[in-house]
Amino acid sequence: MMETLTLDERERIVDSALKIQSVRNSLELVGETKIPCFREIAACLKSVDHNLRAALGYMRRLKPDLASERRSNMVSSGTEPAGNSAQREKTEAGEDTSFPAEKTD
């Protein structure tokens, strides 16, 4: 059985997934004809992105979303940043708002 991720570890994985998405977007802007092995690189990045998301999803099923718990504490203490109420409502409705939707090719 896999160990439970800490909030810090989850944040690192989310940060890494966002960086991978940024690299994927940048490569697409440069174009396939200018980058050797473009398709292989794109496939590898897509796989990494998918696996990072799967790790977060797997851990989310094992343990309640720590970010939601932290947001609840911020709301109850009155320290929630402005504009976060819509995001909180999506999370409470069960939508995954950890980071942008995965790009499909």
Stockholm file with secondary structure:
# STOCKHOLM 1.0

chainA/1-105         MMETLTLDERERIVDSALKIQSVRNSLELVGETKIPCFREIAACLKSVDHNLRAALGYMRRLKPDLASERRSNMVSSGTEPAGNSAQREKTEAGEDTSFPAEKTD
#=GR chainA/1-105 SS CCCCCCHHHHHHHHHHHHHHHHHHHHHHHHCGGGSTTHHHHHHHHHHHHHHHHHHHHHHHHHSCCHHHHHHHHHHHHTCCCTTHHHHHHHHHTTCCCSSCCCCCC
#=GC SS_cons         CCCCCCHHHHHHHHHHHHHHHHHHHHHHHHCGGGSTTHHHHHHHHHHHHHHHHHHHHHHHHHSCCHHHHHHHHHHHHTCCCTTHHHHHHHHHTTCCCSSCCCCCC
//
